[in-house]
Amino acid sequence: MKRILLTIMVVVAGLSTIAPDASAQTDNRNTGSAKRQMMMDQWHKDMADFRARSAEDRQLRELADSLSSVQARAALRNQDFVLEADNIQFRNGNTVFVNSSTNFISVKGNRAVVQISPSNFTSGPNGLGGVTVDGYVTEQQVKTDSKGRITFSMNVTGIGINAQVEIYMYPDSSQAYATVYPNFNSNTVWLQGTIVPYENSSVIEGSSL
């Protein structure tokens, strides 16, 4: 009988020590679950904030692009613009990424300047690694097709240039590309870049021929 009582006492003592541990484990599980839920709630909140900021930034970019497009189209029509080129392709197919401040086509009234300066290592005739030519604009035309693309064409005649220039501007954008067809040789050049109003341009004009 004593043995049975002793066994029962040992079992009860063991249960009394186990019960608090089980309760602690349950509390820990509840605490961990609550922390995970808090982390998930915070993550969802952060993602919602990020999407809201992204949507606002996208709207601002779209508004800025729309404004730039309107300004560029008006400048092109008014013959008061600069095409600041960031890459140039030559007749042999070579394409060169260039500095837009030294590679451009500018038109101000009846005066046009075409500057090609692909080199950063040699001064060139214009002192900026290339050639600068300017002349008078004649026979200029502006056309808009059914998709909103604008084509601006002109002849430029001067001491160092006698060429036909065509500029194509994408709809709802200030991006454009131009083709320069020299009348005295076949060294056609293509420029691609951005149209900006003349007064907003930051190009550097070298010494012309």
LUMBAVEX-282356 format. One record per residue (C-alpha): residue number from 1; chain; x, y, z negated. Coordinates in Angstrom, 2 decimals, decimal comma. Example, Ala and Ser with C-alpha at 12.3 -4.5 7.8 and 13.67 -1.06 7.14 Angstrom:
# LUMBAVEX-282356
<r seq="1" mol="A" px="12,30" py="-4,50" pz="-7,80"/>
<r seq="2" mol="A" px="13,67" py="-1,06" pz="-7,14"/>
//
This chain:
# LUMBAVEX-282356
<r seq="1" mol="A" px="0,00" py="0,00" pz="0,00"/>
<r seq="2" mol="A" px="2,82" py="2,34" pz="-0,89"/>
<r seq="3" mol="A" px="4,40" py="1,57" pz="2,43"/>
<r seq="4" mol="A" px="1,20" py="2,48" pz="4,28"/>
<r seq="5" mol="A" px="0,85" py="5,76" pz="2,38"/>
<r seq="6" mol="A" px="4,49" py="6,61" pz="3,07"/>
<r seq="7" mol="A" px="4,00" py="5,94" pz="6,78"/>
<r seq="8" mol="A" px="0,90" py="8,12" pz="6,90"/>
<r seq="9" mol="A" px="2,75" py="10,95" pz="5,15"/>
<r seq="10" mol="A" px="5,62" py="10,76" pz="7,66"/>
<r seq="11" mol="A" px="3,21" py="10,86" pz="10,62"/>
<r seq="12" mol="A" px="1,32" py="13,83" pz="9,17"/>
<r seq="13" mol="A" px="4,56" py="15,67" pz="8,55"/>
<r seq="14" mol="A" px="5,63" py="15,00" pz="12,12"/>
<r seq="15" mol="A" px="2,35" py="16,27" pz="13,50"/>
<r seq="16" mol="A" px="2,62" py="19,40" pz="11,42"/>
<r seq="17" mol="A" px="6,00" py="20,18" pz="12,96"/>
<r seq="18" mol="A" px="4,91" py="19,34" pz="16,51"/>
<r seq="19" mol="A" px="1,71" py="21,40" pz="16,48"/>
<r seq="20" mol="A" px="3,42" py="24,81" pz="16,16"/>
<r seq="21" mol="A" px="5,83" py="23,87" pz="18,99"/>
<r seq="22" mol="A" px="2,95" py="22,97" pz="21,29"/>
<r seq="23" mol="A" px="1,20" py="26,20" pz="20,42"/>
<r seq="24" mol="A" px="4,38" py="28,15" pz="21,16"/>
<r seq="25" mol="A" px="4,71" py="26,43" pz="24,52"/>
<r seq="26" mol="A" px="1,12" py="27,38" pz="25,35"/>
<r seq="27" mol="A" px="1,83" py="31,00" pz="24,38"/>
<r seq="28" mol="A" px="4,98" py="31,01" pz="26,51"/>
<r seq="29" mol="A" px="3,04" py="29,67" pz="29,48"/>
<r seq="30" mol="A" px="0,39" py="32,33" pz="29,03"/>
<r seq="31" mol="A" px="3,04" py="35,06" pz="28,69"/>
<r seq="32" mol="A" px="4,87" py="33,83" pz="31,82"/>
<r seq="33" mol="A" px="1,64" py="33,71" pz="33,78"/>
<r seq="34" mol="A" px="0,77" py="37,25" pz="32,71"/>
<r seq="35" mol="A" px="4,22" py="38,50" pz="33,74"/>
<r seq="36" mol="A" px="3,92" py="36,83" pz="37,13"/>
<r seq="37" mol="A" px="0,51" py="38,41" pz="37,61"/>
<r seq="38" mol="A" px="1,89" py="41,83" pz="36,66"/>
<r seq="39" mol="A" px="4,75" py="41,39" pz="39,13"/>
<r seq="40" mol="A" px="2,32" py="40,39" pz="41,89"/>
<r seq="41" mol="A" px="0,05" py="43,33" pz="41,11"/>
<r seq="42" mol="A" px="3,05" py="45,70" pz="41,25"/>
<r seq="43" mol="A" px="4,20" py="44,15" pz="44,54"/>
<r seq="44" mol="A" px="0,76" py="44,64" pz="46,09"/>
<r seq="45" mol="A" px="0,74" py="48,24" pz="44,89"/>
<r seq="46" mol="A" px="4,21" py="48,88" pz="46,30"/>
<r seq="47" mol="A" px="3,21" py="47,38" pz="49,65"/>
<r seq="48" mol="A" px="0,08" py="49,50" pz="49,78"/>
<r seq="49" mol="A" px="2,15" py="52,62" pz="49,06"/>
<r seq="50" mol="A" px="4,67" py="51,61" pz="51,75"/>
<r seq="51" mol="A" px="1,94" py="51,09" pz="54,36"/>
<r seq="52" mol="A" px="0,41" py="54,45" pz="53,50"/>
<r seq="53" mol="A" px="3,78" py="56,22" pz="53,86"/>
<r seq="54" mol="A" px="4,51" py="54,35" pz="57,11"/>
<r seq="55" mol="A" px="1,14" py="55,34" pz="58,56"/>
<r seq="56" mol="A" px="1,73" py="58,97" pz="57,59"/>
<r seq="57" mol="A" px="5,25" py="58,93" pz="59,06"/>
<r seq="58" mol="A" px="3,92" py="57,37" pz="62,27"/>
<r seq="59" mol="A" px="1,27" py="60,05" pz="62,58"/>
<r seq="60" mol="A" px="3,89" py="62,76" pz="62,07"/>
<r seq="61" mol="A" px="6,13" py="61,20" pz="64,73"/>
<r seq="62" mol="A" px="3,26" py="60,93" pz="67,17"/>
<r seq="63" mol="A" px="2,33" py="64,56" pz="66,52"/>
<r seq="64" mol="A" px="5,95" py="65,65" pz="67,04"/>
<r seq="65" mol="A" px="6,22" py="63,61" pz="70,26"/>
<r seq="66" mol="A" px="2,97" py="65,09" pz="71,54"/>
<r seq="67" mol="A" px="4,15" py="68,63" pz="70,80"/>
<r seq="68" mol="A" px="7,52" py="67,97" pz="72,46"/>
<r seq="69" mol="A" px="5,73" py="66,59" pz="75,52"/>
<r seq="70" mol="A" px="3,47" py="69,64" pz="75,84"/>
<r seq="71" mol="A" px="6,43" py="72,03" pz="75,46"/>
<r seq="72" mol="A" px="8,53" py="70,07" pz="77,96"/>
<r seq="73" mol="A" px="5,81" py="69,96" pz="80,60"/>
<r seq="74" mol="A" px="5,18" py="73,68" pz="80,25"/>
<r seq="75" mol="A" px="8,91" py="74,43" pz="80,47"/>
<r seq="76" mol="A" px="9,23" py="72,29" pz="83,60"/>
<r seq="77" mol="A" px="6,33" py="74,03" pz="85,31"/>
<r seq="78" mol="A" px="7,69" py="77,46" pz="84,34"/>
<r seq="79" mol="A" px="11,20" py="76,65" pz="85,64"/>
<r seq="80" mol="A" px="12,61" py="77,41" pz="82,22"/>
<r seq="81" mol="A" px="14,04" py="74,10" pz="80,99"/>
<r seq="82" mol="A" px="17,07" py="71,90" pz="80,41"/>
<r seq="83" mol="A" px="17,28" py="68,17" pz="81,01"/>
<r seq="84" mol="A" px="19,77" py="67,06" pz="78,35"/>
<r seq="85" mol="A" px="21,16" py="63,75" pz="79,63"/>
<r seq="86" mol="A" px="22,30" py="60,92" pz="77,37"/>
<r seq="87" mol="A" px="23,30" py="58,55" pz="80,16"/>
<r seq="88" mol="A" px="24,43" py="58,91" pz="83,76"/>
<r seq="89" mol="A" px="24,51" py="56,37" pz="86,56"/>
<r seq="90" mol="A" px="26,81" py="56,76" pz="89,55"/>
<r seq="91" mol="A" px="26,45" py="55,47" pz="93,10"/>
<r seq="92" mol="A" px="28,65" py="52,43" pz="92,38"/>
<r seq="93" mol="A" px="26,16" py="51,30" pz="89,72"/>
<r seq="94" mol="A" px="28,27" py="52,21" pz="86,71"/>
<r seq="95" mol="A" px="26,24" py="53,67" pz="83,83"/>
<r seq="96" mol="A" px="27,95" py="55,87" pz="81,25"/>
<r seq="97" mol="A" px="26,49" py="57,00" pz="77,94"/>
<r seq="98" mol="A" px="27,35" py="60,66" pz="77,56"/>
<r seq="99" mol="A" px="27,13" py="63,65" pz="75,25"/>
<r seq="100" mol="A" px="23,83" py="65,43" pz="75,95"/>
<r seq="101" mol="A" px="25,33" py="68,81" pz="75,04"/>
<r seq="102" mol="A" px="27,77" py="68,66" pz="77,97"/>
<r seq="103" mol="A" px="25,75" py="66,70" pz="80,54"/>
<r seq="104" mol="A" px="22,62" py="68,39" pz="81,80"/>
<r seq="105" mol="A" px="20,56" py="70,05" pz="84,50"/>
<r seq="106" mol="A" px="19,28" py="73,48" pz="83,57"/>
<r seq="107" mol="A" px="16,88" py="75,77" pz="85,38"/>
<r seq="108" mol="A" px="16,26" py="79,38" pz="84,41"/>
<r seq="109" mol="A" px="14,13" py="81,19" pz="86,94"/>
<r seq="110" mol="A" px="15,88" py="80,87" pz="90,29"/>
<r seq="111" mol="A" px="19,25" py="79,77" pz="88,84"/>
<r seq="112" mol="A" px="20,14" py="76,10" pz="88,32"/>
<r seq="113" mol="A" px="23,20" py="74,48" pz="86,78"/>
<r seq="114" mol="A" px="24,22" py="70,85" pz="87,19"/>
<r seq="115" mol="A" px="26,96" py="69,73" pz="84,82"/>
<r seq="116" mol="A" px="28,45" py="66,22" pz="84,79"/>
<r seq="117" mol="A" px="31,08" py="65,68" pz="82,10"/>
<r seq="118" mol="A" px="31,41" py="61,95" pz="81,44"/>
<r seq="119" mol="A" px="34,93" py="62,07" pz="80,02"/>
<r seq="120" mol="A" px="35,89" py="62,99" pz="76,48"/>
<r seq="121" mol="A" px="39,60" py="62,58" pz="77,16"/>
<r seq="122" mol="A" px="40,34" py="64,87" pz="80,11"/>
<r seq="123" mol="A" px="39,47" py="68,52" pz="80,51"/>
<r seq="124" mol="A" px="38,35" py="68,33" pz="84,17"/>
<r seq="125" mol="A" px="37,70" py="71,35" pz="86,37"/>
<r seq="126" mol="A" px="35,13" py="72,74" pz="83,94"/>
<r seq="127" mol="A" px="37,27" py="72,30" pz="80,83"/>
<r seq="128" mol="A" px="34,76" py="69,81" pz="79,37"/>
<r seq="129" mol="A" px="35,77" py="66,60" pz="81,09"/>
<r seq="130" mol="A" px="33,86" py="67,01" pz="84,32"/>
<r seq="131" mol="A" px="32,36" py="69,40" pz="86,84"/>
<r seq="132" mol="A" px="29,95" py="72,31" pz="86,52"/>
<r seq="133" mol="A" px="28,20" py="73,73" pz="89,57"/>
<r seq="134" mol="A" px="25,52" py="76,37" pz="89,77"/>
<r seq="135" mol="A" px="23,40" py="77,81" pz="92,51"/>
<r seq="136" mol="A" px="20,06" py="79,25" pz="93,53"/>
<r seq="137" mol="A" px="16,81" py="77,32" pz="93,43"/>
<r seq="138" mol="A" px="14,74" py="77,14" pz="96,60"/>
<r seq="139" mol="A" px="11,82" py="75,06" pz="97,86"/>
<r seq="140" mol="A" px="10,77" py="74,01" pz="94,39"/>
<r seq="141" mol="A" px="7,63" py="71,88" pz="93,99"/>
<r seq="142" mol="A" px="5,76" py="70,41" pz="91,03"/>
<r seq="143" mol="A" px="3,42" py="67,44" pz="91,48"/>
<r seq="144" mol="A" px="1,41" py="65,35" pz="89,01"/>
<r seq="145" mol="A" px="0,13" py="61,91" pz="89,98"/>
<r seq="146" mol="A" px="-3,00" py="60,13" pz="88,75"/>
<r seq="147" mol="A" px="-1,10" py="58,57" pz="85,83"/>
<r seq="148" mol="A" px="0,16" py="61,90" pz="84,53"/>
<r seq="149" mol="A" px="3,74" py="61,57" pz="85,76"/>
<r seq="150" mol="A" px="5,29" py="64,85" pz="86,86"/>
<r seq="151" mol="A" px="7,73" py="65,20" pz="89,75"/>
<r seq="152" mol="A" px="9,73" py="68,43" pz="89,97"/>
<r seq="153" mol="A" px="11,81" py="68,84" pz="93,12"/>
<r seq="154" mol="A" px="14,09" py="71,65" pz="94,27"/>
<r seq="155" mol="A" px="17,05" py="72,49" pz="96,42"/>
<r seq="156" mol="A" px="20,10" py="74,00" pz="94,74"/>
<r seq="157" mol="A" px="22,53" py="75,94" pz="96,87"/>
<r seq="158" mol="A" px="25,75" py="77,58" pz="95,69"/>
<r seq="159" mol="A" px="29,51" py="77,74" pz="96,13"/>
<r seq="160" mol="A" px="30,10" py="74,30" pz="94,63"/>
<r seq="161" mol="A" px="26,76" py="72,63" pz="95,29"/>
<r seq="162" mol="A" px="24,30" py="72,00" pz="98,07"/>
<r seq="163" mol="A" px="21,92" py="69,34" pz="96,84"/>
<r seq="164" mol="A" px="18,36" py="68,21" pz="96,46"/>
<r seq="165" mol="A" px="17,30" py="67,51" pz="92,87"/>
<r seq="166" mol="A" px="14,26" py="65,51" pz="91,83"/>
<r seq="167" mol="A" px="13,16" py="65,24" pz="88,20"/>
<r seq="168" mol="A" px="10,58" py="62,71" pz="87,06"/>
<r seq="169" mol="A" px="8,90" py="63,14" pz="83,70"/>
<r seq="170" mol="A" px="6,98" py="60,39" pz="81,92"/>
<r seq="171" mol="A" px="3,40" py="61,06" pz="80,73"/>
<r seq="172" mol="A" px="2,91" py="61,94" pz="77,05"/>
<r seq="173" mol="A" px="6,67" py="62,20" pz="76,54"/>
<r seq="174" mol="A" px="9,55" py="64,61" pz="76,91"/>
<r seq="175" mol="A" px="11,71" py="61,83" pz="78,39"/>
<r seq="176" mol="A" px="12,73" py="62,25" pz="82,01"/>
<r seq="177" mol="A" px="15,21" py="61,13" pz="84,64"/>
<r seq="178" mol="A" px="16,66" py="63,01" pz="87,57"/>
<r seq="179" mol="A" px="18,29" py="62,21" pz="90,88"/>
<r seq="180" mol="A" px="20,84" py="64,55" pz="92,46"/>
<r seq="181" mol="A" px="21,27" py="64,03" pz="96,22"/>
<r seq="182" mol="A" px="24,26" py="66,02" pz="97,54"/>
<r seq="183" mol="A" px="23,61" py="67,20" pz="101,09"/>
<r seq="184" mol="A" px="27,29" py="67,00" pz="102,10"/>
<r seq="185" mol="A" px="28,04" py="63,43" pz="100,92"/>
<r seq="186" mol="A" px="26,35" py="60,28" pz="99,59"/>
<r seq="187" mol="A" px="27,58" py="60,52" pz="96,00"/>
<r seq="188" mol="A" px="24,10" py="60,38" pz="94,47"/>
<r seq="189" mol="A" px="23,96" py="60,70" pz="90,68"/>
<r seq="190" mol="A" px="21,15" py="59,71" pz="88,29"/>
<r seq="191" mol="A" px="20,67" py="61,31" pz="84,89"/>
<r seq="192" mol="A" px="18,33" py="60,28" pz="82,10"/>
<r seq="193" mol="A" px="17,47" py="62,21" pz="78,96"/>
<r seq="194" mol="A" px="15,09" py="64,69" pz="77,38"/>
<r seq="195" mol="A" px="13,45" py="67,85" pz="78,72"/>
<r seq="196" mol="A" px="13,56" py="70,80" pz="76,31"/>
<r seq="197" mol="A" px="12,63" py="74,46" pz="76,74"/>
<r seq="198" mol="A" px="15,64" py="76,51" pz="77,85"/>
<r seq="199" mol="A" px="15,73" py="78,59" pz="74,66"/>
<r seq="200" mol="A" px="15,69" py="75,44" pz="72,50"/>
<r seq="201" mol="A" px="18,64" py="73,82" pz="74,25"/>
<r seq="202" mol="A" px="22,05" py="73,51" pz="72,63"/>
<r seq="203" mol="A" px="24,09" py="72,58" pz="75,71"/>
<r seq="204" mol="A" px="27,61" py="73,87" pz="76,31"/>
<r seq="205" mol="A" px="28,23" py="75,19" pz="79,81"/>
<r seq="206" mol="A" px="31,74" py="74,88" pz="81,20"/>
<r seq="207" mol="A" px="33,54" py="76,86" pz="83,88"/>
<r seq="208" mol="A" px="31,71" py="76,50" pz="87,18"/>
<r seq="209" mol="A" px="33,35" py="75,96" pz="90,55"/>
//
